[in-house]
Amino acid sequence: MYETLEALSRESRNRIMARLKQTLAVVPPPLALELPDIVKPDPAWGGKDDPLSLLRVSMMRMKGDLTELEGADAIPWHVSKILEAEGAPMEVAIGSDEGLRSLPWDEAGLSVIDPSGIASESAGVSRALCAVAETGSVVFCSGSANPTTVNFMVKYHFAVIRREQIVPSFEDLWGIIRPRYMEGDRMRAVNIISGPSATADVEATLTVGAHGPCRFELLLIDGQF
C-alpha cells in the first residue's frame, strides 16, 4: 500500500514538473512600451511669487520659522537671544563643520558642545544642503560635519543656508543630490525636514516636540559661508 502511494506521489510530482518545464520553455516576446518623457510640473507658485516668498509661506504652514540674517557672524547672536528667551542652556551642539564652529559663539555667550553630549534641553546648529520652496522642507545630508543627531535629538534646531540654496521644487533637489553622489560624496542618509516634530497620535491632539525638536528655524544668510 505504501509503495502504491509513493508511486502515485512520484507520478504526480513528475506531471507537475513536466508542466512547469513546458511553461518555462515558452518565452513571451518583450512588451513594446513607449515611456513618456519626464515632464517637470509647473511651479507650485505659478510664477507669481519668488521662491523665497513661497518658502516663507510654506514654512509657516509647517509651523517652522524663517529668519534672514545679514551674515554668518550674526548667527550666534540670534541663537543666543532665542535660547535666553526660552530659558534654555546657553550651549549649542555642532558637528565638525569648521565654518559653523569658527563663528563667534563665545562672544555671544554660548558654548559649543559635541553632538554626543546632547541633552533633553539642548540646541543644535547645522548646515543644510538646500530648502524646497514649494513644501517648506529643509534638506540635510548626513556626515560628521553635520550629523543626523543634531537634526532630531535637540529641542531647538537651527538650520543654516545661503539665499541661493533655495530651490523651487523637489525635482530641483534631486538634481543637486545626484551629481554629488556620483562624484563620490556618498552620504549615508538624506533627511528632509518640514517644520518641528509634531504628532496627533494621542486623542487626535497635536503635540509639538514629542519626538524631536519643538522649535525649527531656518537661518537664511547672504554671501558665502
N, CA, C and O of each residue as an XYZ file, in Angstrom:
900
protein
N       0.835     -1.201      0.000
C       0.000      0.000      0.000
C       0.873      1.255      0.000
O       0.623      2.208     -0.739
N       1.900      1.229      0.848
C       2.785      2.377      0.914
C       3.532      2.557     -0.399
O       3.766      3.682     -0.841
N       3.901      1.446     -1.018
C       4.603      1.530     -2.296
C       3.694      2.122     -3.371
O       4.150      2.886     -4.221
N       2.408      1.768     -3.334
C       1.445      2.308     -4.305
C       1.288      3.808     -4.128
O       1.272      4.549     -5.111
N       1.169      4.275     -2.860
C       1.035      5.713     -2.583
C       2.280      6.471     -3.016
O       2.198      7.573     -3.560
N       3.431      5.864     -2.766
C       4.674      6.513     -3.154
C       4.786      6.634     -4.664
O       5.264      7.647     -5.175
N       4.349      5.604     -5.381
C       4.382      5.627     -6.843
C       3.450      6.696     -7.386
O       3.797      7.408     -8.328
N       2.233      6.812     -6.776
C       1.283      7.835     -7.208
C       1.840      9.237     -6.939
O       1.703     10.141     -7.763
N       2.469      9.397     -5.776
C       3.060     10.698     -5.427
C       4.163     11.079     -6.395
O       4.269     12.230     -6.819
N       4.999     10.074     -6.744
C       6.089     10.338     -7.677
C       5.542     10.698     -9.052
O       6.066     11.582     -9.730
N       4.480     10.000     -9.453
C       3.875     10.255    -10.762
C       3.275     11.662    -10.812
O       3.423     12.368    -11.809
N       2.597     12.068     -9.731
C       2.006     13.415     -9.684
C       3.093     14.484     -9.733
O       2.957     15.500    -10.415
N       4.176     14.232     -8.995
C       5.267     15.199     -8.980
C       5.891     15.331    -10.369
O       6.221     16.434    -10.803
N       6.050     14.215    -11.057
C       6.625     14.260    -12.399
C       5.734     15.028    -13.366
O       6.222     15.770    -14.218
N       4.406     14.843    -13.226
C       3.484     15.569    -14.105
C       3.586     17.075    -13.858
O       3.607     17.863    -14.804
N       3.651     17.473    -12.583
C       3.743     18.890    -12.252
C       5.037     19.504    -12.799
O       5.025     20.600    -13.358
N       6.144     18.788    -12.632
C       7.423     19.293    -13.117
C       7.436     19.397    -14.637
O       8.026     20.320    -15.199
N       6.778     18.439    -15.303
C       6.720     18.466    -16.767
C       5.951     19.695    -17.253
O       6.338     20.339    -18.228
N       4.849     20.012    -16.554
C       4.071     21.198    -16.933
C       4.878     22.480    -16.717
O       4.838     23.392    -17.543
N       5.608     22.543    -15.607
C       6.422     23.724    -15.329
C       7.495     23.909    -16.388
O       7.715     25.024    -16.862
N       8.169     22.817    -16.765
C       9.204     22.910    -17.781
C       8.623     23.351    -19.116
O       9.242     24.129    -19.843
N       7.419     22.846    -19.442
C       6.779     23.219    -20.691
C       6.415     24.702    -20.695
O       6.576     25.396    -21.699
N       5.923     25.169    -19.554
C       5.540     26.578    -19.451
C       6.748     27.494    -19.534
O       6.713     28.519    -20.215
N       7.826     27.121    -18.834
C       9.021     27.949    -18.836
C       9.721     27.957    -20.184
O      10.482     28.877    -20.486
N       9.471     26.947    -20.989
C      10.124     26.891    -22.301
C       9.542     27.916    -23.263
O      10.175     28.276    -24.255
N       8.340     28.382    -22.965
C       7.694     29.365    -23.832
C       8.022     30.758    -23.294
O       7.507     31.148    -22.246
N       8.855     31.497    -23.983
C       9.257     32.842    -23.561
C       8.438     33.864    -24.340
O       8.553     33.949    -25.562
N       7.610     34.641    -23.640
C       6.804     35.632    -24.355
C       7.677     36.741    -24.913
O       8.721     37.052    -24.340
N       7.268     37.340    -26.020
C       8.061     38.443    -26.598
C       8.039     39.642    -25.661
O       7.058     39.847    -24.946
N       9.094     40.430    -25.655
C       9.129     41.608    -24.781
C       8.043     42.612    -25.143
O       7.714     42.799    -26.315
N       7.503     43.245    -24.130
C       6.465     44.239    -24.362
C       7.068     45.498    -24.961
O       8.120     45.970    -24.531
N       6.396     46.021    -25.941
C       6.861     47.249    -26.588
C       6.257     48.441    -25.842
O       5.168     48.908    -26.176
N       6.975     48.922    -24.832
C       6.476     50.037    -24.031
C       7.032     51.354    -24.554
O       8.220     51.466    -24.856
N       6.177     52.322    -24.652
C       6.608     53.662    -25.025
C       6.444     54.556    -23.803
O       5.344     55.003    -23.480
N       7.563     54.804    -23.133
C       7.514     55.613    -21.929
C       7.472     57.092    -22.288
O       8.230     57.540    -23.149
N       6.601     57.853    -21.645
C       6.545     59.295    -21.942
C       7.768     60.012    -21.401
O       8.404     59.552    -20.453
N       8.085     61.124    -22.004
C       9.186     61.938    -21.488
C       8.830     62.455    -20.103
O       7.671     62.746    -19.810
N       9.856     62.564    -19.253
C       9.633     63.094    -17.908
C       9.363     64.587    -18.022
O      10.190     65.345    -18.528
N       8.220     64.987    -17.555
C       7.817     66.391    -17.634
C       7.856     66.993    -16.246
O       7.184     66.510    -15.335
N       8.624     68.024    -16.083
C       8.692     68.701    -14.793
C       7.415     69.496    -14.579
O       7.028     70.267    -15.456
N       6.748     69.334    -13.440
C       5.498     70.044    -13.200
C       5.697     71.545    -13.109
O       6.797     72.028    -12.844
N       4.620     72.267    -13.331
C       4.694     73.715    -13.209
C       4.998     74.095    -11.768
O       4.613     73.369    -10.852
N       5.675     75.210    -11.545
C       5.977     75.631    -10.176
C       4.716     75.774     -9.354
O       3.675     76.200     -9.856
N       4.817     75.413     -8.077
C       3.649     75.459     -7.202
C       3.111     76.869     -7.058
O       1.919     77.048     -6.809
N       3.975     77.887     -7.212
C       3.516     79.261     -7.035
C       3.065     79.895     -8.341
O       2.717     81.075     -8.377
N       3.070     79.101     -9.425
C       2.552     79.593    -10.689
C       3.340     80.744    -11.291
O       2.851     81.431    -12.187
N       4.564     80.960    -10.803
C       5.384     82.022    -11.352
C       5.041     83.399    -10.830
O       5.629     84.389    -11.264
N       4.083     83.479     -9.890
C       3.652     84.784     -9.398
C       4.543     85.295     -8.261
O       4.718     86.504     -8.104
N       5.091     84.402     -7.490
C       5.928     84.785     -6.355
C       7.320     84.210     -6.529
O       7.508     83.203     -7.212
N       8.293     84.855     -5.907
C       9.644     84.326     -5.962
C       9.775     83.171     -4.975
O       8.964     83.052     -4.056
N      10.790     82.313     -5.151
C      10.938     81.145     -4.270
C      11.019     81.491     -2.787
O      10.476     80.758     -1.961
N      11.683     82.589     -2.429
C      11.795     82.954     -1.024
C      10.433     83.252     -0.412
O      10.153     82.831      0.710
N       9.590     83.968     -1.134
C       8.249     84.276     -0.625
C       7.444     82.996     -0.408
O       6.755     82.850      0.601
N       7.537     82.072     -1.364
C       6.811     80.809     -1.219
C       7.385     79.982     -0.072
O       6.634     79.354      0.674
N       8.705     79.975      0.075
C       9.331     79.225      1.165
C       8.849     79.748      2.516
O       8.567     78.962      3.420
N       8.756     81.036      2.652
C       8.311     81.621      3.914
C       6.890     81.176      4.255
O       6.598     80.792      5.388
N       6.016     81.234      3.256
C       4.624     80.821      3.467
C       4.543     79.325      3.772
O       3.790     78.907      4.651
N       5.320     78.525      3.045
C       5.300     77.075      3.238
C       5.815     76.698      4.626
O       5.275     75.793      5.261
N       6.848     77.381      5.095
C       7.379     77.079      6.423
C       6.405     77.489      7.520
O       6.292     76.800      8.534
N       5.711     78.586      7.334
C       4.689     78.996      8.313
C       3.603     77.939      8.409
O       3.104     77.643      9.495
N       3.240     77.372      7.266
C       2.213     76.331      7.245
C       2.668     75.097      8.012
O       1.848     74.387      8.595
N       3.973     74.839      8.013
C       4.540     73.694      8.711
C       4.983     74.021     10.135
O       5.644     73.208     10.782
N       4.619     75.223     10.630
C       4.974     75.653     11.996
C       6.463     75.887     12.171
O       6.964     75.865     13.296
N       7.180     76.110     11.073
C       8.593     76.424     11.154
C       8.814     77.924     11.067
O       7.898     78.674     10.729
N      10.026     78.360     11.371
C      10.369     79.783     11.319
C      11.464     80.010     10.295
O      12.298     79.137     10.052
N      11.451     81.186      9.703
C      12.494     81.582      8.757
C      12.968     82.974      9.133
O      12.163     83.899      9.246
N      14.270     83.128      9.326
C      14.849     84.414      9.697
C      15.985     84.751      8.752
O      16.868     83.928      8.511
N      15.960     85.963      8.217
C      17.026     86.434      7.332
C      18.071     87.181      8.151
O      17.732     88.072      8.930
N      19.320     86.824      7.980
C      20.428     87.464      8.677
C      21.401     88.049      7.657
O      21.540     87.533      6.548
N      22.068     89.129      8.045
C      22.962     89.803      7.108
C      24.204     88.981      6.785
O      24.726     89.061      5.673
N      24.678     88.201      7.731
C      25.869     87.403      7.507
C      25.985     86.304      8.537
O      25.216     86.254      9.496
N      26.955     85.420      8.335
C      27.113     84.266      9.220
C      27.458     84.675     10.650
O      27.068     83.993     11.597
N      28.186     85.781     10.816
C      28.581     86.196     12.163
C      27.387     86.581     13.033
O      27.512     86.659     14.255
N      26.237     86.820     12.417
C      25.040     87.181     13.185
C      24.333     85.944     13.753
O      23.436     86.067     14.588
N      24.738     84.756     13.298
C      24.066     83.531     13.742
C      24.169     83.325     15.250
O      23.140     83.108     15.891
N      25.374     83.383     15.857
C      25.457     83.145     17.299
C      24.605     84.109     18.122
O      23.982     83.703     19.103
N      24.575     85.359     17.734
C      23.819     86.354     18.494
C      22.327     86.080     18.402
O      21.605     86.236     19.387
N      21.865     85.678     17.240
C      20.445     85.362     17.088
C      20.070     84.133     17.912
O      19.057     84.135     18.610
N      20.891     83.080     17.829
C      20.620     81.857     18.584
C      20.653     82.147     20.083
O      19.821     81.640     20.836
N      21.618     82.964     20.514
C      21.735     83.314     21.921
C      20.479     84.021     22.424
O      20.001     83.739     23.523
N      19.956     84.922     21.633
C      18.748     85.660     22.005
C      17.565     84.717     22.176
O      16.787     84.861     23.119
N      17.425     83.753     21.268
C      16.315     82.795     21.334
C      16.438     81.912     22.572
O      15.468     81.730     23.308
N      17.619     81.369     22.798
C      17.803     80.452     23.932
C      17.631     81.168     25.263
O      17.084     80.606     26.212
N      18.096     82.403     25.330
C      17.927     83.163     26.573
C      16.453     83.411     26.850
O      16.014     83.324     27.997
N      15.678     83.723     25.802
C      14.248     83.964     25.968
C      13.515     82.695     26.379
O      12.515     82.758     27.095
N      14.010     81.538     25.929
C      13.374     80.257     26.252
C      13.837     79.709     27.600
O      13.283     78.727     28.095
N      14.849     80.338     28.195
C      15.407     79.816     29.441
C      16.144     78.509     29.250
O      16.231     77.693     30.168
N      16.680     78.309     28.045
C      17.377     77.065     27.713
C      18.860     77.186     28.049
O      19.363     78.301     28.190
N      19.570     76.071     28.180
C      21.017     76.123     28.408
C      21.717     76.891     27.295
O      21.369     76.750     26.123
N      22.692     77.692     27.657
C      23.388     78.534     26.683
C      24.528     77.741     26.038
O      25.707     78.038     26.233
N      24.148     76.745     25.281
C      25.111     75.906     24.577
C      24.473     75.364     23.312
O      23.256     75.200     23.237
N      25.304     75.089     22.323
C      24.807     74.577     21.045
C      25.634     73.366     20.634
O      26.855     73.356     20.786
N      24.965     72.354     20.116
C      25.632     71.162     19.591
C      25.925     71.385     18.108
O      25.029     71.721     17.334
N      27.180     71.197     17.725
C      27.600     71.387     16.338
C      28.542     70.249     15.975
O      29.371     69.836     16.786
N      28.412     69.750     14.760
C      29.305     68.700     14.280
C      30.690     69.261     14.001
O      31.081     70.282     14.568
N      31.423     68.596     13.133
C      32.800     69.007     12.841
C      32.891     70.094     11.777
O      33.986     70.411     11.311
N      31.758     70.666     11.388
C      31.725     71.728     10.379
C      32.557     72.924     10.858
O      32.158     73.627     11.786
N      33.709     73.151     10.225
C      34.618     74.216     10.659
C      34.006     75.592     10.473
O      34.255     76.501     11.265
N      33.200     75.748      9.422
C      32.571     77.044      9.194
C      31.655     77.447     10.330
O      31.662     78.601     10.758
N      30.864     76.502     10.822
C      29.964     76.795     11.939
C      30.728     76.948     13.245
O      30.437     77.848     14.033
N      31.699     76.080     13.479
C      32.434     76.117     14.750
C      33.279     77.382     14.891
O      33.568     77.808     16.009
N      33.678     77.986     13.773
C      34.540     79.167     13.835
C      33.779     80.462     14.087
O      34.395     81.519     14.222
N      32.460     80.402     14.152
C      31.669     81.608     14.394
C      31.869     82.077     15.848
O      32.262     81.279     16.699
N      31.606     83.347     16.136
C      31.887     83.900     17.476
C      30.874     83.482     18.548
O      30.147     84.318     19.085
N      30.835     82.199     18.847
C      29.886     81.706     19.844
C      30.217     82.224     21.245
O      29.318     82.587     22.004
N      31.491     82.257     21.581
C      31.900     82.731     22.906
C      31.450     84.166     23.144
O      30.956     84.507     24.219
N      31.628     84.991     22.134
C      31.244     86.397     22.263
C      29.746     86.546     22.501
O      29.305     87.483     23.166
N      28.965     85.612     21.952
C      27.514     85.661     22.118
C      27.056     84.976     23.396
O      25.858     84.879     23.662
N      28.020     84.500     24.192
C      27.677     83.867     25.458
C      27.257     82.424     25.348
O      26.547     81.909     26.211
N      27.692     81.768     24.288
C      27.319     80.373     24.065
C      28.557     79.489     24.035
O      29.621     79.911     23.581
N      28.417     78.281     24.514
C      29.487     77.290     24.413
C      29.085     76.236     23.385
O      27.905     75.924     23.220
N      30.077     75.704     22.707
C      29.847     74.688     21.683
C      30.125     73.316     22.285
O      31.177     73.098     22.886
N      29.182     72.394     22.123
C      29.362     71.039     22.636
C      29.341     70.043     21.484
O      28.836     70.334     20.400
N      29.891     68.882     21.735
C      29.879     67.807     20.748
C      28.481     67.194     20.690
O      27.809     67.115     21.719
N      28.026     66.759     19.514
C      26.697     66.140     19.411
C      26.488     64.956     20.353
O      25.349     64.641     20.698
N      27.562     64.300     20.771
C      27.413     63.180     21.692
C      26.956     63.635     23.075
O      26.499     62.822     23.879
N      27.079     64.931     23.354
C      26.668     65.453     24.655
C      25.297     66.089     24.666
O      24.955     66.803     25.609
N      24.497     65.842     23.628
C      23.155     66.430     23.551
C      22.279     65.923     24.688
O      22.232     64.724     24.965
N      21.579     66.861     25.348
C      20.635     66.526     26.412
C      19.230     66.953     25.988
O      19.035     67.466     24.886
N      18.271     66.741     26.860
C      16.870     66.971     26.504
C      16.550     68.435     26.206
O      15.605     68.720     25.471
N      17.325     69.370     26.768
C      17.064     70.794     26.564
C      18.058     71.443     25.613
O      18.095     72.669     25.506
N      18.855     70.653     24.929
C      19.941     71.199     24.094
C      19.422     71.857     22.823
O      18.321     71.582     22.347
N      20.264     72.737     22.299
C      20.025     73.336     20.988
C      21.107     72.847     20.040
O      22.201     72.483     20.472
N      20.803     72.838     18.761
C      21.761     72.391     17.764
C      21.735     73.287     16.547
O      20.690     73.827     16.183
N      22.881     73.444     15.920
C      23.001     74.241     14.698
C      23.660     73.377     13.640
O      24.702     72.770     13.886
N      23.058     73.321     12.467
C      23.630     72.513     11.391
C      23.464     73.233     10.060
O      22.612     74.106      9.900
N      24.299     72.842      9.121
C      24.263     73.432      7.782
C      23.405     72.544      6.886
O      23.610     71.331      6.836
N      22.460     73.132      6.190
C      21.571     72.376      5.307
C      22.093     72.397      3.868
O      22.866     73.272      3.480
N      21.650     71.416      3.099
C      22.015     71.365      1.683
C      21.222     72.394      0.890
O      21.775     73.114      0.059
N      19.917     72.456      1.155
C      19.050     73.403      0.460
C      17.688     73.426      1.143
O      17.427     72.648      2.060
N      16.828     74.326      0.686
C      15.448     74.404      1.166
C      14.532     74.372     -0.043
O      14.815     75.011     -1.057
N      13.432     73.629      0.056
C      12.497     73.459     -1.054
C      11.319     74.409     -0.860
O      10.565     74.278      0.104
N      11.164     75.349     -1.758
C      10.168     76.409     -1.595
C       8.735     75.885     -1.600
O       7.913     76.347     -0.810
N       8.419     74.928     -2.476
C       7.026     74.510     -2.630
C       6.487     73.764     -1.421
O       5.271     73.706     -1.240
N       7.351     73.187     -0.582
C       6.880     72.419      0.565
C       7.353     72.979      1.902
O       6.859     72.564      2.951
N       8.297     73.910      1.884
C       8.853     74.409      3.134
C       9.783     73.420      3.804
O      10.029     73.517      5.007
N      10.303     72.468      3.043
C      11.182     71.428      3.577
C      12.641     71.871      3.498
O      13.047     72.563      2.565
N      13.421     71.456      4.500
C      14.854     71.737      4.523
C      15.583     70.407      4.441
O      15.222     69.458      5.137
N      16.602     70.328      3.601
C      17.256     69.066      3.270
C      18.665     69.024      3.856
O      19.435     69.976      3.725
N      18.989     67.900      4.505
C      20.293     67.717      5.135
C      20.926     66.425      4.626
O      20.236     65.425      4.427
N      22.239     66.452      4.418
C      22.999     65.245      4.080
C      23.813     64.840      5.298
O      24.531     65.658      5.872
N      23.701     63.588      5.689
C      24.379     63.126      6.898
C      25.881     63.095      6.710
O      26.385     62.967      5.594
N      26.587     63.214      7.825
C      28.043     63.177      7.815
C      28.568     63.734      9.121
O      27.805     64.288      9.912
N      29.861     63.594      9.356
C      30.433     64.063     10.614
C      30.350     65.576     10.750
O      30.264     66.091     11.865
N      30.376     66.299      9.631
C      30.298     67.758      9.697
C      28.944     68.220     10.222
O      28.864     69.153     11.021
N      27.895     67.569      9.773
C      26.540     67.907     10.202
C      25.778     66.611     10.465
O      24.964     66.191      9.643
N      26.040     65.977     11.609
C      25.450     64.662     11.891
C      23.937     64.712     12.069
O      23.372     65.717     12.501
N      23.305     63.605     11.726
C      21.855     63.493     11.844
C      21.380     63.684     13.273
O      20.247     64.110     13.498
N      22.231     63.374     14.241
C      21.881     63.533     15.652
C      21.396     64.941     15.951
O      20.437     65.127     16.700
N      22.057     65.930     15.366
C      21.686     67.318     15.619
C      20.303     67.625     15.045
O      19.588     68.476     15.574
N      19.929     66.950     13.985
C      18.632     67.207     13.352
C      17.456     66.742     14.202
O      16.387     67.353     14.173
N      17.649     65.661     14.960
C      16.494     65.025     15.597
C      16.538     64.943     17.120
O      15.498     64.749     17.750
N      17.716     65.086     17.723
C      17.827     64.848     19.156
C      17.785     66.115     20.003
O      17.639     66.023     21.222
N      17.906     67.274     19.407
C      17.901     68.520     20.180
C      16.472     69.022     20.373
O      15.541     68.538     19.729
N      16.313     69.981     21.253
C      15.000     70.594     21.466
C      14.803     71.803     20.565
O      13.687     72.097     20.136
N      15.904     72.506     20.281
C      15.860     73.686     19.419
C      16.846     73.474     18.272
O      18.052     73.349     18.487
N      16.320     73.435     17.067
C      17.171     73.154     15.903
C      17.219     74.380     14.997
O      16.185     74.885     14.558
N      18.435     74.851     14.724
C      18.656     75.977     13.820
C      19.427     75.472     12.604
O      20.519     74.918     12.736
N      18.853     75.667     11.424
C      19.497     75.237     10.180
C      19.951     76.464      9.404
O      19.258     77.481      9.379
N      21.110     76.366      8.773
C      21.711     77.499      8.080
C      21.835     77.195      6.587
O      22.334     76.139      6.198
N      21.376     78.133      5.759
C      21.601     78.043      4.315
C      21.863     79.441      3.764
O      21.560     80.445      4.409
N      22.427     79.486      2.570
C      22.565     80.756      1.855
C      21.320     80.980      0.999
O      20.595     80.039      0.675
N      21.092     82.216      0.649
C      19.898     82.569     -0.125
C      19.822     81.777     -1.435
O      18.745     81.348     -1.848
N      20.973     81.588     -2.081
C      20.972     80.904     -3.381
C      20.746     79.400     -3.258
O      20.671     78.703     -4.270
N      20.635     78.893     -2.034
C      20.371     77.467     -1.836
C      18.879     77.145     -1.753
O      18.509     76.010     -1.453
N      18.042     78.109     -2.010
C      16.602     77.853     -2.089
C      16.286     77.323     -3.482
O      16.626     77.958     -4.480
N      15.642     76.171     -3.555
C      15.250     75.595     -4.845
C      13.730     75.575     -4.935
O      13.057     75.443     -3.913
N      13.182     75.703     -6.126
C      11.723     75.768     -6.266
C      10.994     74.487     -5.890
O       9.972     74.537     -5.205
N      11.515     73.317     -6.336
C      10.747     72.080     -6.194
C      11.644     70.903     -5.846
O      12.869     71.021     -5.832
N      11.009     69.753     -5.561
C      11.758     68.541     -5.250
C      12.536     68.046     -6.467
O      13.582     67.416     -6.313
N      12.041     68.321     -7.674
C      12.787     67.926     -8.863
C      14.154     68.616     -8.884
O      15.151     68.018     -9.289
N      14.193     69.866     -8.448
C      15.466     70.586     -8.388
C      16.372     70.009     -7.307
O      17.594     69.993     -7.457
N      15.772     69.536     -6.222
C      16.545     68.937     -5.131
C      17.346     67.731     -5.623
O      18.547     67.640     -5.370
N      16.687     66.808     -6.323
C      17.381     65.610     -6.773
C      18.444     65.949     -7.804
O      19.422     65.217     -7.955
N      18.258     67.050     -8.511
C      19.284     67.493     -9.450
C      20.549     67.958     -8.752
O      21.615     68.005     -9.366
N      20.443     68.306     -7.464
C      21.608     68.696     -6.673
C      22.270     67.470     -6.049
O      23.495     67.340     -6.059
N      21.447     66.574     -5.505
C      21.975     65.416     -4.790
C      22.640     64.421     -5.729
O      23.706     63.892     -5.413
N      22.026     64.157     -6.879
C      22.526     63.113     -7.773
C      23.969     63.366     -8.231
O      24.782     62.444     -8.169
N      24.320     64.580     -8.690
C      25.723     64.798     -9.092
C      26.708     64.643     -7.933
O      27.810     64.129     -8.124
N      26.320     65.083     -6.735
C      27.211     64.938     -5.573
C      27.484     63.470     -5.284
O      28.614     63.085     -4.982
N      26.442     62.658     -5.378
C      26.598     61.227     -5.105
C      27.501     60.581     -6.154
O      28.377     59.783     -5.823
N      27.281     60.929     -7.411
C      28.062     60.337     -8.488
C      29.524     60.769     -8.418
O      30.404     60.049     -8.889
N      29.793     61.947     -7.832
C      31.165     62.441     -7.733
C      31.892     61.889     -6.510
O      33.049     62.231     -6.266
N      31.210     61.028     -5.733
C      31.883     60.380     -4.616
C      31.433     60.814     -3.244
O      31.895     60.260     -2.247
N      30.529     61.805     -3.159
C      30.029     62.242     -1.858
C      28.899     61.303     -1.448
O      27.725     61.654     -1.562
N      29.250     60.119     -0.975
C      28.279     59.077     -0.697
C      27.699     59.231      0.718
O      28.029     58.468      1.625
N      26.835     60.226      0.880
C      26.184     60.411      2.167
C      25.324     59.193      2.498
O      24.703     58.608      1.611
N      25.290     58.811      3.779
C      24.541     57.615      4.186
C      23.046     57.880      4.266
O      22.244     56.952      4.158
N      22.666     59.129      4.454
C      21.240     59.437      4.577
C      20.988     60.864      4.118
O      21.843     61.739      4.249
N      19.804     61.074      3.583
C      19.321     62.411      3.251
C      18.067     62.639      4.091
O      17.083     61.912      3.956
N      18.106     63.641      4.951
C      16.970     63.951      5.822
C      16.219     65.148      5.270
O      16.814     66.196      5.016
N      14.929     65.000      5.085
C      14.071     66.082      4.607
C      13.148     66.463      5.762
O      12.277     65.683      6.150
N      13.339     67.656      6.306
C      12.620     68.080      7.499
C      11.673     69.218      7.157
O      12.068     70.219      6.559
N      10.424     69.047      7.544
C       9.397     70.059      7.292
C       8.801     70.499      8.627
O       7.815     69.925      9.089
N       9.388     71.498      9.234
C       8.879     72.027     10.487
C       9.334     71.236     11.697
O      10.057     70.249     11.559
N       8.918     71.660     12.885
C       9.289     70.959     14.112
C       8.594     69.607     14.210
O       7.639     69.334     13.481
N       9.082     68.765     15.117
C       8.461     67.457     15.335
C       7.047     67.648     15.874
O       6.821     68.479     16.755
N       6.108     66.890     15.352
C       4.715     67.008     15.805
C       3.987     65.691     15.594
O       4.284     64.945     14.660
N       3.033     65.415     16.467
C       2.221     64.212     16.338
C       0.840     64.473     16.929
O       0.681     65.268     17.855
N      -0.145     63.792     16.379
C      -1.504     63.864     16.915
C      -2.010     62.453     17.209
O      -3.211     62.190     17.149
N      -1.079     61.549     17.528
C      -1.441     60.146     17.774
C      -2.313     59.978     19.015
O      -3.186     59.111     19.047
N      -2.085     60.795     20.027
C      -2.812     60.639     21.290
C      -4.057     61.511     21.282
O      -3.966     62.736     21.350
N      -5.219     60.878     21.198
C      -6.515     61.551     21.255
C      -6.643     62.664     20.215
O      -7.363     63.638     20.434
N      -5.952     62.523     19.092
C      -6.030     63.486     17.987
C      -5.680     64.906     18.426
O      -6.156     65.881     17.844
N      -4.841     65.012     19.463
C      -4.398     66.319     19.957
C      -2.978     66.570     19.477
O      -2.077     65.777     19.747
N      -2.778     67.673     18.766
C      -1.465     67.964     18.205
C      -0.474     68.316     19.314
O      -0.710     69.218     20.118
N       0.631     67.586     19.336
C       1.693     67.838     20.293
C       2.977     68.131     19.525
O       3.427     67.317     18.718
N       3.558     69.293     19.781
C       4.777     69.703     19.090
C       5.981     69.345     19.947
O       6.000     69.619     21.147
N       6.986     68.734     19.329
C       8.204     68.375     20.042
C       8.150     67.042     20.749
O       8.981     66.774     21.616
N       7.198     66.201     20.404
C       7.050     64.916     21.095
C       8.200     63.964     20.782
O       8.661     63.234     21.659
N       8.658     63.971     19.542
C       9.687     63.014     19.132
C      10.940     63.694     18.589
O      11.780     63.036     17.975
N      11.077     64.987     18.803
C      12.227     65.707     18.262
C      12.135     67.174     18.619
O      11.498     67.529     19.610
N      12.767     68.044     17.822
C      12.789     69.472     18.147
C      11.394     70.072     18.257
O      10.511     69.770     17.455
N      11.204     70.931     19.266
C       9.939     71.651     19.400
C      10.000     72.989     18.669
O       8.980     73.646     18.462
N      11.219     73.380     18.280
C      11.399     74.606     17.502
C      12.359     74.321     16.359
O      13.451     73.792     16.565
N      11.936     74.678     15.148
C      12.784     74.506     13.975
C      12.843     75.829     13.242
O      11.818     76.354     12.806
N      14.045     76.369     13.106
C      14.193     77.691     12.483
C      15.270     77.632     11.408
O      16.371     77.129     11.629
N      14.924     78.156     10.250
C      15.862     78.247      9.129
C      16.482     79.634      9.129
O      15.772     80.638      9.068
N      17.801     79.689      9.198
C      18.533     80.944      9.196
C      19.097     81.176      7.794
O      19.965     80.435      7.332
N      18.603     82.194      7.139
C      18.982     82.482      5.754
C      19.990     83.628      5.746
O      19.689     84.731      6.204
N      21.172     83.366      5.231
C      22.228     84.380      5.257
C      22.626     84.768      3.848
O      22.462     83.998      2.902
N      23.150     85.971      3.727
C      23.676     86.463      2.462
C      25.174     86.194      2.378
O      25.855     86.102      3.399
N      25.675     86.069      1.163
C      27.106     85.920      0.962
C      27.578     84.499      1.138
O      26.790     83.599      1.428
N      28.872     84.302      0.962
C      29.485     82.987      1.046
C      29.657     82.560      2.505
O      29.888     83.380      3.394
N      29.539     81.263      2.712
C      29.711     80.729      4.064
C      30.125     79.274      3.972
O      30.326     78.623      4.997
